[in-house]
Amino acid sequence: MKAVLLTNHGGPEMLRYGETADPVAGPGEVVVDIHAASVNGADYKVRRGKGRYLLNKFPHILGRDFSGVVSAVGAGVNDLKVGDAVFGVTDVGQEGAYAEKIAIKAAIVAKKPASLSHTEAAALGLISLTALTAIEDTLHLQAGQTILIQGGAGGVAGFAVQLAKHLGCKVISTASAANLAYVRGLGADQVIDYNAQDFTTIGPICDAVFDTVGGDAVRAGSYKVLKPGGKLAWISPAEGEARADVETLRPDVKRDRAHLERMLALVAAGAVKPPAIAHYKLADAIEAHRISEARHLRGKLVFDVR
Ligand SMILES: NC(=O)c1ccc[n+]([C@@H]2O[C@H](COP(=O)([O-])OP(=O)(O)OC[C@H]3O[C@@H](n4cnc5c(N)ncnc54)[C@H](OP(=O)(O)O)[C@@H]3O)[C@@H](O)[C@H]2O)c1
């Protein structure tokens, strides 16, 4: 099969579009012929290889989100069959979606409804699991609460803005000037142009903050807008002191079918729509990584694989 091979840690030029062996379905697994795969922030972090992202074997195939059609079924798989349209997110410690095929544990993939394209399903996987885990399972956001969601134009934050609004919250978000209308369109009540206004001038009015941007300045400011007893959930790191009178929480994102199906229910109910999507081919992975790494993408980068 064709795949994007990470030949060593380093810059985007370490990615090579080439040929590798087809995967085989082990017990409890299916092989999915991938139609679309998406790029996540984690992908360039693994490519760089710092800290916990260090790999010990190359070539390595990056990629966590995929959507496609089951082409082989391993022993013991009873709930999926060849020809089923499915999508999912690779298990913790596994990657391999920048490819024409992937072998994956059947229990963690979900059936793709016809109402979502493969591109949309691949775009929604990890961002939805992350936003659902942060907003519902970690912050336990309730109707009537106020939340600041940092970086509303990003994949995870864009899903979180819609979800928090659906739950009945007042949603404040941050974005650059070019993305203000996009984030308002996702349902945010107030979008602050972080280049033009210091977002901390809203004062300590928030019950919760979801920081998807990270970095010291954004994190320090995020603590300032919380009420005493508030909660901050983060998915992008920062140094510096946490505020003692609020809870600082790291969402523990599970890659499971139940959360994918919760996302599908929200999409079917019209509560959440897929993000803005920029289309790429696997052969253009180097360019896709350059854009992802610059961290000003609106929505998601998706590879149209076949
Ligand atoms: N399980 C996990 O823990 C988990 C899962 C998924 C993602 N993540 C991490 O979460 C982070 C977010 O990922 P993502 O894919 O959703 O988005 P991303 O691609 O990292 O972020 C892009 C967005 O960030 C916005 N942005 C950049 N600087 C900003 C600033 N100073 N203030 C406000 N917005 C800013 C950009 O909008 P503008 O152009 O408008 O600035 C852009 O839309 C990444 O670090 C990723 O690795 C963690």
The ligand as an SDF file (V2000), in Angstrom:
LIG
                    3D

 48 52  0  0  0  0  0  0  0  0999 V2000
   -5.6390   14.1660   24.0320 N   0  0  0  0  0  0  0  0  0  0  0  0
   -5.1110   15.3610   24.0410 C   0  0  0  0  0  0  0  0  0  0  0  0
   -4.5910   15.7800   25.0380 O   0  0  0  0  0  0  0  0  0  0  0  0
   -5.1640   16.2100   22.8120 C   0  0  0  0  0  0  0  0  0  0  0  0
   -6.0220   15.8650   21.7800 C   0  0  0  0  0  0  0  0  0  0  0  0
   -6.1110   16.6960   20.6740 C   0  0  0  0  0  0  0  0  0  0  0  0
   -5.3080   17.8240   20.6220 C   0  0  0  0  0  0  0  0  0  0  0  0
   -4.4350   18.0920   21.6250 N   0  0  0  0  0  0  0  0  0  0  0  0
   -3.5860   19.2980   21.5600 C   0  0  0  0  0  0  0  0  0  0  0  0
   -4.4490   20.4030   21.7060 O   0  0  0  0  0  0  0  0  0  0  0  0
   -3.9650   21.4990   20.9540 C   0  0  0  0  0  0  0  0  0  0  0  0
   -5.0650   22.0170   20.0440 C   0  0  0  0  0  0  0  0  0  0  0  0
   -5.2200   21.1740   18.9530 O   0  0  0  0  0  0  0  0  0  0  0  0
   -6.1560   21.5220   17.7230 P   0  0  0  0  0  0  0  0  0  0  0  0
   -5.8620   20.4940   16.6880 O   0  0  0  0  0  0  0  0  0  0  0  0
   -7.5460   21.7010   18.1410 O   0  0  0  0  0  0  0  0  0  0  0  0
   -5.7210   22.9550   17.2570 O   0  0  0  0  0  0  0  0  0  0  0  0
   -4.3570   23.5410   16.6860 P   0  0  0  0  0  0  0  0  0  0  0  0
   -4.2950   23.1370   15.2770 O   0  0  0  0  0  0  0  0  0  0  0  0
   -3.1810   23.2520   17.5270 O   0  0  0  0  0  0  0  0  0  0  0  0
   -4.6750   25.0830   16.8820 O   0  0  0  0  0  0  0  0  0  0  0  0
   -5.0290   25.8640   15.8420 C   0  0  0  0  0  0  0  0  0  0  0  0
   -5.8600   27.0290   16.3330 C   0  0  0  0  0  0  0  0  0  0  0  0
   -5.2640   27.7100   17.4380 O   0  0  0  0  0  0  0  0  0  0  0  0
   -5.5830   29.0870   17.3080 C   0  0  0  0  0  0  0  0  0  0  0  0
   -4.5960   29.8900   18.0280 N   0  0  0  0  0  0  0  0  0  0  0  0
   -3.2480   29.9200   17.8640 C   0  0  0  0  0  0  0  0  0  0  0  0
   -2.6910   30.7630   18.7620 N   0  0  0  0  0  0  0  0  0  0  0  0
   -3.7040   31.2810   19.5030 C   0  0  0  0  0  0  0  0  0  0  0  0
   -3.7940   32.1920   20.6020 C   0  0  0  0  0  0  0  0  0  0  0  0
   -2.7040   32.7690   21.1160 N   0  0  0  0  0  0  0  0  0  0  0  0
   -5.0060   32.4510   21.1340 N   0  0  0  0  0  0  0  0  0  0  0  0
   -6.1250   31.8800   20.6340 C   0  0  0  0  0  0  0  0  0  0  0  0
   -6.1140   31.0170   19.5970 N   0  0  0  0  0  0  0  0  0  0  0  0
   -4.9230   30.7180   19.0520 C   0  0  0  0  0  0  0  0  0  0  0  0
   -5.5700   29.3270   15.8130 C   0  0  0  0  0  0  0  0  0  0  0  0
   -6.5310   30.2890   15.4760 O   0  0  0  0  0  0  0  0  0  0  0  0
   -6.0900   31.7540   14.9870 P   0  0  0  0  0  0  0  0  0  0  0  0
   -5.4520   31.5600   13.6370 O   0  0  0  0  0  0  0  0  0  0  0  0
   -7.3900   32.4780   14.9640 O   0  0  0  0  0  0  0  0  0  0  0  0
   -5.0910   32.2420   15.9830 O   0  0  0  0  0  0  0  0  0  0  0  0
   -5.9590   27.9810   15.1970 C   0  0  0  0  0  0  0  0  0  0  0  0
   -7.2680   27.9390   14.7430 O   0  0  0  0  0  0  0  0  0  0  0  0
   -2.7050   21.0040   20.2460 C   0  0  0  0  0  0  0  0  0  0  0  0
   -1.5760   21.3440   21.0320 O   0  0  0  0  0  0  0  0  0  0  0  0
   -2.8880   19.5030   20.2440 C   0  0  0  0  0  0  0  0  0  0  0  0
   -1.6780   18.7880   20.1600 O   0  0  0  0  0  0  0  0  0  0  0  0
   -4.3650   17.3220   22.7230 C   0  0  0  0  0  0  0  0  0  0  0  0
  1  2  1  0
  2  3  2  0
  2  4  1  0
  4  5  1  0
  4 48  2  0
  5  6  2  0
  6  7  1  0
  7  8  2  0
  8  9  1  0
  8 48  1  0
  9 10  1  0
  9 46  1  0
 10 11  1  0
 11 12  1  0
 11 44  1  0
 12 13  1  0
 13 14  1  0
 14 15  2  0
 14 16  1  0
 14 17  1  0
 17 18  1  0
 18 19  2  0
 18 20  1  0
 18 21  1  0
 21 22  1  0
 22 23  1  0
 23 24  1  0
 23 42  1  0
 24 25  1  0
 25 26  1  0
 25 36  1  0
 26 27  1  0
 26 35  1  0
 27 28  2  0
 28 29  1  0
 29 30  1  0
 29 35  2  0
 30 31  1  0
 30 32  2  0
 32 33  1  0
 33 34  2  0
 34 35  1  0
 36 37  1  0
 36 42  1  0
 37 38  1  0
 38 39  2  0
 38 40  1  0
 38 41  1  0
 42 43  1  0
 44 45  1  0
 44 46  1  0
 46 47  1  0
M  CHG  2   8   1  16  -1
M  END
$$$$
